[in-house]
């Protein structure tokens, strides 16, 4: 093979001409990883925040929000080949369900129905 710039004979596997430094073949540029988290991770983070808040305040309401948002984030994470945020979304759903159960029991105790 010959360099298309200077004409010097070069090795067929060479990426650059040793004489002039010209690139002998095109090299693919790898895209850099996104600095912003995917939407599934963002939604999983929000669901986890609601689940944690629900453990201490407004358990039923925050639990429902956390469970629904966590379920949505699981679906979105399953579509992502790396499944980023999936485990946090599952945790948010579990905590959301716990919030709903304990919040419901607390409400029944407060209103004297148990």
Steps between C-alpha positions, in 0.01 A plus 500: 500500500616855428427821689251708306667818623877447457508181290731306735442125527347410836384186680142395417406496870644847573252760617737790425777556249837479682643762263244781505255389774197503271212273610486207261153384593195647662469432870161500663457752776322355799220720634557613854267384772219736576567725797131513585337191646244321287136574568449164674768580760351845560152354545636225728674763715177699532302187585754407768474850652121468520534153654740622768283802580201266519669302777477805726218721364186442295573131450206401283520794259878492460492120485258503208709761317821304566351169387359645177814698414720204591297273273534748217875525561531119493332493159728775374811331643406170333503682166856623570753231406709580811187509719628799694279594795308171503608388847424841652158494332427156644600629844267796459208270412568278802531799734187652344303186577635499856397867531148418382462210744641676806333830409167322469544325834600827666196675354270226627658524846468878506133492405429221749387249243735233632 
